[in-house]
Amino acid sequence: MSNPYSEHESSLPEQSANKPHEHYYVPDASIWPIVGAIALFLIALGAGATVGDLFNGQGPWILLTGVGLILFMLTGWFRDVIQESMGGLYSSQMDRSFRQGMSWFIFSEVMFFFAFFGALFYARMISVPWLGGAGNNEMTNLVLWPEFVAQWPLIKTPDGSETQAMGPIGLPLYNTMILLVSSVTVHIAHTALEQNNRKRLTLFLLLTVLLGSLFVYLQGVEYIHAYQEMDLTLDSGVYGNTFFLLTGFHGLHVTLGTIMLFVVWCRILKGHFTPHQHFAFQAGAWYWHFVDVVWLCLFVFVYIL
C-alpha cells in the first residue's frame, strides 16, 4: 500500500532548498551588560551614601565612579553596535528585533514613572487626608502635631521645619517650553533624514541636543535655588521626597536621551544613516518624545496641581 504522504515529504527538501533564508546576526558574548550593572550599583550606593552621610563621606566619590563607569560602558557598547551595523551584519529581521526591544524598553520606563506617579497620587489623595482625620480616622491629627494641616503640598514636617512649594512659573515653565521646542526640532530632523536633507538634519538635531543640555543645566539651577533659598530638600517630608524623585529621575532620562542624540549626531557627521535605514535615529527620537510626554505630566501634577 502506498504512503499518501510520501510525495509531499519528498518535496520538502526541494522546497527548502529553493526558499532563501534571511541572514540573522548573533553577536558574541559582551562584557558591557555586567559593566553597566556594576555602574548602576555604584550609582545607587553612592547616591544613598551621599544622602545618608555614610562611608565617612565617600559617597560622592562612589557616585562619580559609577557615573564614569556607565559613561565608559555606553562608549564601548555604542562603539560595538555601530561597528556591527556599518559592517553590514544586520538584516531586516535584526531591525525588527531592535524595534521590539526599544518598544519594550520604553514600556518599562512608562511603568517606572507610573509607579512614582502612583506614589504621588497615594500620598496627596489618600495618606495626607487620612492623617488629617478623613473618613473614620477623626482622631489621627491629634496624635501627630498640633499645627498639622492636611493639605498638599505638605510644607511643614513634624519637627517644625517648613519649606516652600516649587511653583510652575519661572524655571519649570522655561524648561517646559524648551522640551516642547525640542520635540519639534527632533521631528524636523527626522523628516529631513527621510528626505535626505543632510544639512537640515545636522542643524536641527544639534539644536535638539543643545536644548536638552540647556534643560539639564536649568534643572540644576532650580535644585540649587530650592536647597539654598526655599529650604526644599530631600529632608522636607513627603513633598520634598516626591518632588526630587520625580524630577530627578526625569532629569537623568533627559541626560541619557541627550547623550543618545549626540552620538547619533556624531554618526550623521560621519555620513551614517540613509532615508530607509536609520533605526538608531528613530530609537533616539522615540525616547526623546517619551521624556517630553513624561515632563508634561510632571509639570501638571507636580508643579501646578
N, C-alpha and C positions, 0 to 999 in steps of 0.2 A: 504494500500500500504506500503510495507516495506521500511525502510530507507536504501539507499545504503551505507551510511557512518557509520551505527550502529556497524557493525562488526569491522571496523577499529578503531572506537573510543573506543570500549570496550577493545581493545588490548593495548591501550596506557598505562594505569596504570601498566599493567603487564610488558610491555617493560621497563618502567621507573624503576620499582622495580628491574628488573634483571640487569640494567646497573649501574655499580659502579660510584659513584660521587667522584671526586677528592677533597681532603681537601684543603681549602684556608683560610689562617690565616689572620684575620683583627686585626691589633694592636689597643690597647687602645689609647685614646687621649694623645698626648705628649706635654710637655712644651718646648721641645728643638727647634722647629722652631721659636717660638716667642723670645726665648733667643738668638738664632742666629741672628734674625732680629735686636734686640736691640744692640747686639755686633757690627754688621756691621754698624749700625747708629753711634755708638760711635767712631768707627774707622774712618769713613768718616768725622765726626765732628771734631775729634781730629787732623786728618791729615790736614784738612782745616784751623783749628785754629793755628796749628803749623806753617804752611807755611805763613799764613796771619798775624801771631803775634796777635791773638785775645784772649779774655777772660783773660787778664792780665798774659799772659804767661802760662796758664793752659793747653794749647793744648797738650803737650806731655803726661801729666797725663791722660787726657781723652783718648788719643790714646792707652796708655798702659792698661787702664781699659778695653777698647774694645777688645784688643788682649787677655788679661787674661780671659775675659768673653767668647770669642769664643773658647779658648782652653778648658774652663770648659764645654761648650756646646758639643764640639767634644768628650770629655771624656765620658760624660753622654750618648750621643747618640750612640757612638760606643759600650759602655757597654750594653745598652739595646738591640741593634741589635745582638750582639754576644750571649747574653743570650737566645734570641729567637731562633737563629739559632742552637745553641748547645742543646736547649731544644726540638728539633725535630718538631718545629711548622711550618716550611717552607715546601712547596711542589714544584714539578716541575713547576706548574703554577705560584707560587710565584717567582721562579727563573727566569721565562720568564719576569715577571713584573720588576724585578730588572735589567735585561739586557736592557729592553726597556727604563727604567728610566735613566740608566747610559748612554745609547746611546744618548738620548735627552739632557742630561746634557752636554756631550762633544760637541754636535752640538751647543748648546747655547754658549759654550765657544769659538767655532770656529767663530761664528757670533760676539762675543765680540771683539776678536782680529781682525776680518775682518774690524770692524768699525775703529779701531785705525790705521790699515794699510791703510785704505781708507783716513783717515785724513792726514797721512804722504804723500800719493800719491798726494792728492789735494794741500797740501802746497808746495811740491817741484816741481810738474809738471804744476800747474795752477796758484796758488796765487803768488809765487815768480816771475815767468816770467812775469805775468801780471803787478805786481808792478814795474818791470823793463822796462815796455813800450812795451811788446809783443802785437802783434795783432794791434788793433785800439786804443791802450792806450799809445801813444807815449810820452805824457806829464807827466805821473804819477811819473816817477823818479825825475822830477824837483820839485814835491810837497813834496817829502819825505825828504831826506837829501843828500847833495852833494856827500858824499862818498858811497852812496848805490850802491852795486853791486848785480845784480840778479843772484846769484849762490847758489848752495847747497853743503855743509851746509852753512846756513846763520849765520856767526860767528860774525857779527857786528850788534849791535842793534841801534835804533835811538838815544839813549842817548850817543852814542860814545863808550860804553864799548865793549870790544872784548873778545872772548873766543877761545878755540881751539876745533877742531873736534876730537872725540874719534876714533882712528884708529883700524883696526882689529887685528893688531899684538900685542902680549902681553897677558894680562889677558883675553880679549874676545876670542882669539884663544884657550887659555888654557881651558876656560870654554866650548867652543865648543867641544873640544876633550873629556872633562870629560863627557858631556852629551851623546856623541856618544858611549863612552865605557859603560856608564850606561845602554843604550838601549840593548847592548849585554849581560851585566850581568843579567838584569832582564829577558831577553829571556832565558838565560841558566837556571836561577832559575825556570822559568815556565816549561821548558822541564824536569827539574829534578823532579818537583812536579808530572807531568804526569807519570813519570817513577818510582815514589815513592822512589826517592833517597833523603832521608831527609837531609843527611849530605851536599850534594852538594847544595841542595835547601837553607839550612840555610846560608851557606857560601856566595853564590853569591847574595842572597837577602840582606845580611848585607853589602856586597860591594856596592850594588846599593844605599843603604841608606847613606853610608859614602860618596859616590861620590856626591849624591845630597846635602848633608851637606857642602861638600867642594865647590860646585858650589855657594851656597848661601854666604859662607864666602868670596870667591874671588870676588863676585859681590859687597859685602860691601867694600872690599879693593878698588875696582875700583871706587866706588862712592866717597870714601874719597880722592882718587887721583884726581878725576875730580873736586871736590869742592876746595881742598887746593892748587893744583898745576896747574890746567888747567883753573880755573875760569869758569868751565862748571857747571851751576846750573839751577834750575828751573826758574830763572830770566833771563836766557840767550836767550831770544826771543823764536821763534817758534822751533828752533833746540833743545834748551835745554828742552822745554816742551815735544816735541815728543820723545826725547831720553829717558827721565826719566819715562814718562808714559808707553812707550812700554816695556822697560827693567825692570822697577819697577813692573808692573803688572805681567810680566812673572816670576820675582823672587818670587812674592807671590804664584804663581801657583806651582813653584818648591818646595817652602816651604810646601805647602799643600800636594803635591804628596809625599814628603819625610815623612811627618807625617803619611800619609795613609800606605805607605810601611813599616814604622817602626811598626805600630800597627799590620800589617799582619805578620811581622817577630816575634813579641812577641807571636802572636797566634800560629805560627809554633812551637815555643819553647815549647808551652803547648800541642802540639800534635794535633792541629786542622787541618782541611782540609784533603781530600783524593784525589787520582788521578781523581775522577769523580765528586767530589763536592768541588769546590774551587772558587766560583764566586767572593768572596771578593778579592782574589788574582788577578783574571782576571781584575776586575774593576780597581784596583790599577795599573796594568800593562798597561791597555788601556790608563789610564790617563797619565802615565809616557811617553808612546810613543807619546802622543799628545803634551805634553810640549816640548819634544825633537824636533818634527817637527816644532813647532812654533819658537823655538830658531834658527833653521837653517834658517828660513825665516828672523828672526830678524838680524841674523849675516850678511846676504847678503844685505838686504835693509837698515839697519841702520848703520852698520859698514863699509861695503865695497863700495856700490854704492853711 
